[in-house]
Amino acid sequence: MNRPLLINPQIGINNFDIIRFLLASAVIFCHCFVMYYGYEPFTKSEPFMVLSQGQISIGSVAVDFFFIISGFLIVRSFEYSKTNIEYLKKRILRIYPGFIVAFLISILFAGFVGELRNTGTNNYWQYLGNLHKKQELVHLFTLQSPNEKWYFKNMPQVGVNNSLWTIQFEFICYLLVPVIAFLGFFKKKFLFIVSFLVVYVILYLQLKGWILPFKESNNLFLGNTYHLPRFTTYFLSGACFYIFRAKIFKSNFFAILSFAAIAFSFVWVKCVDQVLPVAGSYLLFYTAYHPALQFSKFSKRGDYSYGLYLYGWPIQQVVMYFLAIHLNPFRFFFIAYPLVLAFAYFSWHFIEKRCLHFKTRKPSPVISINHPSILTEGVN
């Protein structure tokens, strides 16, 4: 009797859409705490930070899981691309249009709101004149967030769209895939495991403070490269699950063991960063392909995950700016979230979806996903 596989051979029948949607929502929920309290009080108040004894927030877990999903689906997307140019064109079309519009809305409108008390409503041109335009243009085209220290300076947490900083690392992982293909990873598949283990060890040594200790290493063209080992580890974990999908069996015991290992790392021994890349990945795919969970058509009328991620921070800052005295983190979330969802609807239907029509070919009929990003990636 054949043992069932963790990942259904019909890869397109899955729950990634709803998982990504919930993960993006979790990031918004997490940011309600950091924006309401400021960073230091946030570390002592956000539920996952409290539960994990300051190790990790629910927003960080969500972003890590995005990279696992990305590694899984981006590698498949590469396999379905005829050429590297076609692959890169699909990646650019999916990431850049939504990012550019969200970036511009953030600095041209949300950022101005944060200056109203200083400049007044009649001084928009003065606000524009004070922008560091050249640096922001570099940040725009290199997929970085707007410079945090220039916006909402009087708020508990500064910055007009700090969420965007992870998008650059996502695109770096996209660029990594053709490189590893050139190096023969798809022919010698064990190299995926080797590369994951190498980066996993680098991450472990870094978190111990033994190597790459510099957390403030931002420069004009790259964000904080300190985080590159983290995101590469999760991306390669997802890639390994895709490459070896025909060899990984589904096991309720392993799912329970994975959950127990994560709980242990939260509550008893501080080792979340060592446990989550493997145990978290197994649980993620266990959930994504569980036959009792049937949400494969969740995004039938629109995939709003990327939009939630793009617009969450600036809209939350605006809500916080006007309503701070009436809020707590939970009330903050329930007020801001519908507004963010409305912008995500706009982003999908008027920007992202329309740009996807410029792709060179249609997806395989076996695969019905059409969402290429850590929040929205498929095989296209």
N, C-alpha and C positions, 0 to 999 in steps of 0.2 A: 504493500500500500504506500503510495506516494505521500510524503508529508506536505502540507500546504505551505506555500511560500508567503513570506511576509508581504511582498509587493506583488500585487496582481499583475499577471502578464498583460492584461488590458490596462496599461498604465493610465490612460485617460479617464478611467472610471475611478475617481478618488474624491477625497474631501479637502483638497488643497485650497480650493476657493474659500470655503468657510473658515478654514484654519488661518489663512492669511488675513482675512477680514477681522477675525477675533484678535490676532496678534497685533494688527495695526491699531485696533481699538484699545488694546492693553497698553500700547505706547502712549496714547492720548491720556489714558487713566493715570499712568505713572507720572506724566508731565504735569498733571494737575497738582500733584504733591510738590514737585520741585519748583513750580512757578508760584504756588501759594506760599510756601514756607521759605524758599531759597535753598541752596544746595546743602548746607550743613544740617539744618533741621530736617530736611528731606531724608537724609541717611538714617534718621532716628524715628521716622514716622511712616514712611511708605511701607505697606504690608510685607512685601517680599524682602525688603531690607531688614525689617524687624525679624521676620521669620528666619532669614539666613544669617542673622547676626552681622549684618553690614556687608555681606559678600556681594550680593547682586540684587538688582531691582527687577520688577516684572517687565519693565521696558527693555532692560538689557537681555533678559531671557528671550523676549519676543524677537529682538533683532538677531540674536544668535540663531534662533529657529528659522528666521527668514533666510539666513545664509545657508543653513542646511538644505532647505527647500531649493534655493537657488543652485547649489552645487549639483543636486539631483537633476533638476530640469534643464539647467543651462548645458550640461554635458550632453543631454539628449538633444537639445536644440542644435548643438554643434554637429552631432551625428546626422541630423536631418537637413543640414545646410550643404549645398553643393560645393561651395567654395568658402574660403575665409572671408572674402569680401561680402558675400551674401550674409554670412553669419554676423559680421560686424555691422552691416547695414541694418539688420533686424534689431541688434542691440541698441544702436544709436537711435533708431526710430522709436523704440519703446521708452528709452530713458530720457533723452534730451527734450523733446517737445513739452511734456508735462513739467519737467524740472525747470525749464527756462521760464515758462509762464508763472509757475509758483514762486520762483526766485524774484521775478520782476514785480509781481503783486506784493510780495513781502516787503521789498525795500521801497517801492514807489507809493504804497498805500498804507500797509500796516505799520511800517517804520515811521511814517509821518504822524500817525496817531500817537505814537510814543513820544513825539516832540511837541504835541499840542500845548502842553503847559508852559513850554519854553518859547515857542514861536508864535502860537496862536493860529487860528484857522486861515488867516490872510497871508501867511508867510510860507506857502508851499514852495515857491521858487527859491526862497532862501534855504529851505530844507534841501532842495535838490542841489543847490550850489555848494552845500556843505558836504555832500556825499563824496566819498573817496572813489571816484568813478573808475579809475584805471584798475585799482585793486579789486573792486567788485566785479568788473568785467572778467578779470582773470579767474576769480572765484566762480563766476557763472559758467565759463566754458571748461573749467577743470572740475566741475561738479562738487564744489565746496559750498558750505553754508555762508551766508553773509557774515561779515566780521561781527562777532558777538558784542564787542564792547561799545559799538557805535549806536546801538538801538535799545530803547526801553531802559535807559541807564538808571532810572530811579525806581525800577521794579525790584522785587525780591530776587528775581533771576533775570539777568540781562539777555539780550539777543532777540532778533526778530524771526529767525527760523533755524534754530540750532539743530533740528532733526536732520537737516540735509547733509550733515557731515558724513554720514555713513554711505551715501550714494556713490561718492568717489571710490570707496573701497569695494563696493559692489562692482563698479565698472572695471577696476583693476583685476578683480577675480574673473570677469568676462575675458579680459585680455590674456589672462593666464592660460585659458583653455587651448587656444591655438598653439601656444608655446609648448605645452605638455604634449599636444598631439604631434608637433614637429619632433619632439624628443622621443617619440615612440611609445607613449603611455598606452595608446589604444591597441597596440600590437602586443606589448608586454604588460598586461593589466596589473600584475603584482606591483608595478611601479606606483600605482595609485595608493596602495597600502603603504609602501615605503615612504612616499612623500607625505602622506598624512601623519605617519609616526614621527618623521623628522620634524615637521612643523609643530606637532603636539608636544614633543620634547622641548623645542625652542620656547613654546608658550609656557610650559611648566617652569623652565629655568628663568624665563623673564619674570613671571609672577613671583618667584622666589627672590627676585632682585639680584640674581647672579649675572645676568646678561641684559643688554638693551634696557637700561633702567630709566632712560630719559622720557618722562611722560609729556613734557612740554617741548616738542620738537617740530612745531608747525613752521612751515615756510610758505612762500608765495604760491607755489604750484602744487604742493602736496599738503594734505591735512596732517594730523598727528600720526606719524608712521609707527608710533608705539603700538597702535591697535592692529597693525597688519598681521602679526602672527595669530591673534585671536580670530579675526574674520577668515583668514586663510584656513585655519584649522577646521572651523565649522563648514566652510565651503567644500573642502576636500572630504570631510566626513559624508556630506550628502552625495558627493561624486562617487565615493566608494560604494555607498548603498545602491546607486544606480548601476555601476559597472558590475557589481557582484549580486545583482537582484535575483538571479536565477539560482543562487547558492545559499541565500539567507532564508532560513525557515521561520515560519510564524510559530511562536510559542507563548502561550499564556504565562508559563513559568518565567520566561525571560522578560516578559512585559512587567510582571509583578516584581521581579528582581531589579529591573531598571528603575521602577518607581521607588522601590525601597532604597536603592543606592542613592538616588537623588534626595530623598527625604533624609537619609543618614548624613549626606553631605551638607544639608541645610541645618540640621538640628544638633548633630553630635560632633562631627569633625569637619572643619572648614576646608572642604575640597571640592566645591561646586565646579570650579573651572576645570578640574581634572575628570570629573564624572560626567558632566553634561554633554560633551561632544559625542560620547558613545551611547550612554544610557538615554540621553535626551533624544538622540537621533532614532534609536530603536523605538522609543515610545511615540515619536512623531509619526513614523511610517506605520506603526501598528494602528494608530488612530486614523491616519489618512486612508488606509486600505481595509479598515475593519468592515466586514460585510453587514454588520448590524447598523452601521452609520451610512445613510444614503443621502449625501448632499452634493452629488456630482454636478447638479444643475443649479447650484446656489447662485452663481453669477450669470445666469441666463439673460437677465435684463440689464446687466451692467456689473463690471468688476471695479469696485470702489476702493480696494485696498491701498493702491499706490496713492490715490488722491487723499485718502485719510492721512497717510503718512506725510504727504507734501504740505497739507494745509493745516494740520493739527496745531502746530506750535504758533504760527502767526495769529490764528483766530483765537486761540487760548490767551495769548498775550493781550489782544484787544479786549476780550471779555474781562480779563483780570484788571486791565487799566480802568475800565468804567465801573465795574461792579465789585471790586475787591472787598469793600466793607460788608457786603452782603453774602460773601461766599465762605464755604469751607471746601476742602478738596472734593468731597462727594457731590455737593451742590454745584460746584464748579464744573465737574464732569457732565452732569445732566443738563446744564445750560449750554455748554460749549459744544458738546458732541453733535446735536442735531445741526448746528451751523456748519461744523466741519463736514458732516455727511452731505449737506447741500453743495458745498464746494467740491467735494469728491465726485458728486453726480455731474456737476458742470465739467470737471476735469476729464472724466471718462467719455462722456457723450460728445463734447465739443472739441476736445484736443486729442486725447490718447487714442480713442477708437478710430478717429478720422485719419490719424497718422499711420495707423496699422495698415490702411489700405494701400500704402506705398510699398509694401513688401513685395518681393519678386515672385513669390509663389504661395499657393495655398497650403495649409497644413495637411499632413497625412490624414486620410479618412478614418484611420484607427484612433487617432488622437484628436480630441475635441477641445483641448485647452488652448487658449490664445492669450496668455498673460505673461510676457517675458520680462520678469524683474524679480528681485528678491521678494517683492510683494505680489508680483503679477506674472510670473514666468511660466511659460509652457514650452512646447517643442517648436514653435515657429521661429 
